[in-house]
């Protein structure tokens, strides 16, 4: 068994996507990058994989949609952007099915030292009257055997949901907390966001993926996901993504698999050893003597853009800290409560968090 060089975090959000959850879904769209950056702020820097289980109820357009754990957070974010709250409205939802899928149909690692957690987010209790349904105590028992902690986040004030969410968290020795319907997330738009977002797009354009046809097809999906978020996400979200990508934990999201500039610059592969067939089209189109020069040029451009983003990130952070100074509601925010939960639980896996959440 090969030991992991860096600690691992595996987190799956189980999210109610019915109509009443519109505020929370919007909060998730805006805050997923700051949550990722918060998780990335641990020492030592962890490898982070995220997954998503969206759920509604029987009779809705879908019961569950499962998106497996991946370091490709761009892909998950692009998926999250597509969610439009619909359905529901009749009380209990298919929480049991969602938890079962999260525990059983996600590719959790066998690494016992990995911090594995589920955040169940919703405003309605589980249907306990469905036949052929794995009830949540059974799923929680399996989660415990797999080393997964289940935390619950209740949106709104429904008393039946409070009871169920508290019980689910208690069975897993997880944490329950409540936030307002709109998600109570901290949103600070800064004067630096647009420029950081623009530089981040330019940085993405320095990526050149190579490999066999199947590998390049996967890379094209990643490129499409990042292009989608540049086109549709808010400047603040794109800025927060850039800051996550700049962290040690976020590099894998930025680079993806088999990225030519990084692999050649680091010496992992030599350009002369690669057949034309595996090269990206834009590099393959160049005369052989010019290919290395183009890769060197992109590497230098990447270095310059990264330095500019880092400088703006410091200014952005100072602005955010000034804006939030003295805000008494921060402790009740979604961001802060997720931070406290992760900091407390991941400590057992050797991860240390200091300085609070990233906004």
Secondary structure, 3 states (H helix, E strand, C coil): CCCCCCCEEEEEEEEECCHHHHHHHHHHHHHHHHHHHHHHCCECCCEEEEEEEEECCCCCCCCEEEEEEECCHHHHHHHHHHCCCCCCCCCCECHHHHHHHHHHCCCCCCCCCCEEEEEEEECCCECCCCCCCCCHHHHHHHHHHHCEEEEEEEECCCHHHHHHHHHHHHHCCCCEEEECCCCCCCCCCCCCHHHHHHHHHHHHCCCCECCCHHHHHHHHHHHHHHHHHHHHCCHHHHHHHHHHHHCCCCHHHHHCCCEHHHHHHCCCCCHHHCCHHHCCHHHHCCCHHHHHHHHHHHHHHHHHHHHHHHHHHHHHHHHHHHHHCCCCCHHHCHHHHHHHHHHHHHHHHCCECCCCCCC
